[in-house]
């Protein structure tokens, strides 16, 4: 059994909650959703809002100027602080340089940058200048996104296949909800394995979707060869898997129901998620507790 919980941030605050939130950023849409999440759920904290505005500004510039730009923003919480970590060697280095002249409490090592924000409640509405700046950043993203809004839905997927894939997405999410309460018991594991086998089989008829098919097939193979590991997944690890399943549904609906995205939408993001999940499955939970905070093998991508 695990003796100590995993700590992501460099501050090594041992009093953090066991719940972590991971925001995967691969394009402007991901960044937009991240912005809206924090703007909606944390309006009371001006310090957090200021940080998110800076993160938004940096990430927008990085995405616009970098071909490969998948990375995660990981949120941990303690009683007094919000602790944000960007864990990606190239992105974190660029982000630490960006933060160098900002009035923030942050630390940087060779592979990650962590920022500590005090939870002291204060109203964002009191800082009108900050609101204007935030809105300006958001508008700049909207202007870039305008270029793709007229892309129609793709119609090469057979209607029956699309319907089946949507049903499988719902089934996978149901499995996750139950597994968070009861763990991956045999019946749930069999259902999940069946869902991904069917999902992979349906996609193989469409060479246009080869990259996504590779990710789905890879996860299906991971399930088939790691039943014992799935049985011991923690709630935190299951939540990571749950995010992967929601991303699959988002990809499916964006391409074939909603439109407005390119065919390669989320290719890199989903494959990067699979790499992370593969590392989590391979992680040995019986390691020495003194080594438990070393998560390079999981988040070094």
N, C-alpha and C positions, 0 to 999 in steps of 0.2 A: 504494500500500500504506500501511497505517496505520503511522505512525512511533512513536506512543506509545499505550499502552493507556488506556482510559477509566477515570477515577477518580471514584467516586461521592461519597465522604465529603468533608467540608469540611476535614479535617485535611491532605488532599492528600499522603498518605503514598505516595511513589513506589515503595516496596518491597512493595506489596501483591501478592498472588497475582492472576493473571488470572481466576481462577474466582470468580464472585459467586453468591450464593444469594438468591433473591427470594421472600418470603412475602407473598402477597396476602391482605389482611384485609378481609372485607366483612361477616362475621357471627360469631356465637359459635362456630360449628363451625370456621371458619377459625382463630380464635384458639385454640381447643382443640387443633387439630392442630399449630399453631406451638409451643404450650406443650410438648406431648408430644415433638416433635422435639428441642427443646433439652434437655429433661429426660432424654431417652434417650441423646443423643449427646454431651453436654457435662457430665456429672455431676461431672467432676474439677475444674471451675472454679466456685468459689463466687461470684467476682465476676460471671461471666456469668449464673449462676443468679439472683443478686440483681437484675441488670438486667432479666432476662426477667420476674421477678415484678413489678417496677415497670411494665414495659411492659404486662403482662397486666392489672394493676390499672387503669392509665390507659385501655387500649383497651376494656376492659369498660364503664367509665363512659362513654366517648365513644360507643360503639355503642348503649348503652341510651338515650342522650340526644340522638342526632343522626340525622336521617332518612337523609341521604346520607353514608355513612361508608366508602367504598372507599379503601384506601391500601395501600402496600407497605412492608415492612420489608426492607431490603437489607443483607446481611452480606458484608463483605470481610474478608480476613485478611492480616496481615503476620507476620513472624517473631515479633514480641513482642506483638501486639495483635489483638483482635477490634474491628472497626469497623462499627458499626450506623448506618444512615441511614434516616430516615423522610422520603420525598420527596413532599410534598403540602402546599401552602401553608397551608391551614386546620388540618390535623391537626398539622403540625410546630410551628405557633405554639402550639397548645394543649398539645402535648407538652413544649415548652421551658418553658412556664409551670409545668407539672406538675413538671418536674425542677429548678426554680429552687432549692428548698431541700433537694435531695438531694445526697449526696456523690459526684457523678459528674463525669467529665471530658467535657463536651459543648460543642458549638458550634452556633449557630443563625444562619442568614441568612434572607432574606425568603421562601424556598421550601422549606427543608429543615433538619433538625436531625440532627447526627451525634454519636454517643457512642463514646468509646474505652475499651475494657476490656482490662486487662492479662491476659496468658495465664498468669500465675503459677499453677501447679497447687496446689490445696488442696481438701480433701474437704468436700463439702456436708454430709455426715453429722455433721461437727464442729459445725455450727451448727443446733442443734435448733429454736431459736426461728424461724429462717428457714424451716425445713421446715414448721412449723406455720402460719406466715403464708402460705406458698405454697399449702398445701393448703386453707386457708380461702378464698383467692381462687378456686382451681379449683372449690371446692364452690359458690361463689356463681354461677359460670357454669353449673354443672350444674343448679342450682335453676331458673334461667331457661330452660334448654333443656328441662326437664321439661314445660313447657307445650305443646311441639310433638311430643313423642315418640309420641303416639297418632294422629297424622295418618296415614291409610292411604296405600298406593301409589295413584297415579293410573292408571286403567284405560282411558282413551280412546285410547291408542296401540295400533294393531293389532299382534298378536303377530309377524307377519312383518316389519313395519317395525322393531319393537324389536330383533328378532334381527339384521336387516341393519345397524342403527345400531351395535350392539355389535361386530359384525364389522369395520365401518369404523373404529371406535375402535382396535381391535387393529392394524389395518393402518396407521393413522396413527402409532401408537407404534413399530411395526416400522420404518417409514420414518425416523423420527427417530433410532433407534439406528444405522441404517446411515449416515445422513447425517452423524452426528457423527464417523464414521470416514473417510468418503469425500467429504463435501460433497454439495450438491444437484446430482448429475449428472442428465443429461436424463431417464433412466429413473425416477429417484426423483421428480423434479419432476412428471412425467406422472402417476405413481401418486398423488401427493398431490393434484394438481389433480382427478383423477377421484374420489378419496375425498370431497373437500369438495363437489363438484358433486352426487354421489349423496346425501350427507348433507343438503344444502340442499333437494334435490328431495323427499326423504322428509318433511321437516318442513313443507313448504309446505301440506300437506293439513290441517294442524292449526292453526286460528286461535288456539287457546289458547296456542300457543308462539310468538307473533309476535315477541316481543323477542329470543328466542334465535335464531329463524330469521333475523332481520335481521343478527345478529352473524355467524352461519355464512355467510350469503349474502355479507356484506361481505368476509369473509376469502376466500371463493371468488373474488370479483372481484379482490381484491388479488393472489391467485396468478396469475390469468389475464393480468394486465397487467404483471407484474414478474418475468418468468423470469430475466432477466440479473441482477437484484439478488439473487434467491434463490441463484443460482449462486455468489455471492461471500460468502454469510453466514459469519460466524465461528462457532466452536463455542459461544462465549458467547451469541451471538444465537440459534443453533439451540436452546439450552437454554431460552431465553425462550419460543420457539414450543412446545417440548415441554411446558412447564408449562401452556400454553393448551390443548393437546390432552388432557392429563390432567384438566384442569378440566371439559372437555366430557364426558368419560367419567364423572366424578364426578357431574355434574349429571344425566346420563341415568340412572345407577343409583339415585341418591337419589330421583328422582321416580317411576320406574317399576319398581323392583325392591325397594328397601329401605324407602321411606316415611319418615315423620317430618319432612317439610319442606313448606313452602308451595309453591304453583305458581310463584311468582315467585323461587324459590330460585336464587341466582347470576345473575339477570338483569343487575343492575348490574355485578357482578364481571366477567362475560364480556365485556360491552360495553366496560368500561374496559380490559380486557386487549387487546381489538381496537384500541382507540385507541393504546395503547402500541406494539403491533406495527406499526401503520400508520406511526407516527412513526419506528420503527426502519428500516422499509423505505425511507422517504423520506430517511433520514439519508445525507448525502454522505460517503463514506469518503475522498474525496480532498481534504478540507478542510485548511486550514493547520494543522500540528501544534500551533501555539501556541493554537489555538482548540479543541483536541480535548477538553479537559476540560469544556467548556461543554455540558452535556446537558439544558439547560432545555427544548429542543424535544422531547426524548424523554420526560422524566419530569414535565413540567409539566401535570398534569391535576387 
